[in-house]
Structures are given as structure tokens and as C-alpha cells.
Amino acid sequence: MELPIYQLDAFTSQVFGGNPAAVVPLTSWLPDETLQAIAAENNLAETAFYVPTDHGFHIRWFTPTVEVDLCGHATLATAYVLFSIDNYAQEQIHFDSRSGVLTVRQEEDWLILDFPADTLHKQLVSPPALLEALGDVVPVEIIRGKTDFMAVLENEEQVRNLNPDVIVLSTLPVRGVIITAKGQEVDFVSRFFAPQSGIAEDPVTGSAHTTLTPYWAEKLGKTEFSALQVSKRGGVLKTKLIGERVEIAGQVRLYLKGTIVFG
């Protein structure tokens, strides 16, 4: 069996930046264990698989160890493959997913995701494991979303310099942990740690911005934002809160084209 595969860097304007994702187009679904094995072999934060449907595409995302409900950077990368390599003719791509219908449109060199906004709950009692993992850094507040904890710190420098204990973080019963603070040159900065999902630190996390955007909309009193994910590779995002949806915009660069050969 041979399958096409692409590797792309999402939320960046240059190769070797942003968050790498693999994209594997399919004509029909392979067994789940095969999809997971391919993702494990790729060993990237996410591998996206998609198949055509009557009104668009069905998309699924896998880390090296688990299937996840939502992934922004791999969806952005998939849209790039469809628009720029397959010359998809429609103005907007519709993806069916475990998180409902997702859309992506193109505006010049930017791709814009339309994702559901997260539901946020302030934690009155801080999870002990989270506080232990952060060490001497004490969060201003802790938020619980549908899948993640979010720790808000005092300033950007704390976010950039944080070195959490990922082994302790892995004991938390969530997908991962978002770390954020108000930015110096952008509206807000963030990092994302997900050892529970096989990713010690994710370079750029589109889905985390469904939590970050409504939080900072309330704090800053506006709905459009510039954002940086300040991991080692770094990522640039523009987000917008529209009711119960979040638009997340980023750029993508193609790194490689190849063929998977197995079976």
C-alpha cells in the first residue's frame, strides 16, 4: 500500500518555525490501529487524516499515542494541502470532526480556522499537582476548559522562562495545560504542555486559542487579538471572538512531500 504524505509547518511564515504536522489524504478510512501506527511513526505532535464526503471532508487527528478531539495546526496544514496543492476550488473548506463542523477559508497568505469557543470555569481550588509542577511560579488564576487547565501568570517573562515538571503535569486528568500572560508586543502570549497526550511541549497550539481568546476578550475588553506562542520554535496567530465561535488565523509553509509505503 502507498499513501501520499505531506509535512508542513503551521502558524509560521518560514520553514523550521511554527508547529510541524503531517497530513495524509485518504480515499476511505483505514483501521484505527493503522492510523495510530502511522502517527506514531511520524512522531509529530499531530498527524491529520482526511477523506472526502458529499459536502467536504471528514478529518481526524492523532498524536504519537492517542486520537484527539481537536487540533488547530494540523487542520490549518490540511487546508493548505487542499487549497495550495490540490487546488480545491471552493472558497471555504468544511471539515466534519469529533468537535463538530469546522471551516477554513483563505485570505491572501493567511488561513482562517472557525472553531467552537471553549467553556471556561475559574478554579476556586487550585489542583495541587499543577501548583507542584509550576514550582516557585504562582498563577494569578487557574481556569478549567473542556479539555485543558489554563494557568494565568503575572507577565510574559514568567511564561517564557517557565520550566514546569512535565512528569507531575502528566498526572493531571486533562489533555494538557495552557500557560498564558498578557503580552508586551502582542495582546497575549502562551505555551502549551501536554505530556498526557504524548507531547511534552507543543510548539504552537491552535485549539488552545479557543480557550485563550474568550478569556482575554473578557480581560482586555475587545474581540480581536494578536498572539504569540513562545515555545522554542514559536508561532504567530491572529484570533477573533465571534459569539460562541473563535476565528484563528495563521500561515503555513510546506516542508516535504512523500509516499508512505507499507503492507
Secondary structure, DSSP 8 states (H G I E B T S, - for coil): -EEEEEEEEES-SSTTSSEEEEEEE-SS---HHHHHHHHHHHTSSEEEEEEEETTEEEEEEE-SS-EES--HHHHHHHHHIIIIIS---SSEEEEEETTEEEEEEEETTEEEEEEE----EE-SS--HHHHHHHTT---SEEEE-SSEEEEE-S-HHHHHH----HHHHTTSSSSEEEEEEE-SSSSEEEEEEEGGGTEEEES--TTTHHHHHHHHHHHHT-SEEEEEE-SSS-EEEEEEEETTEEEEEE-EEEEEEEEEE--
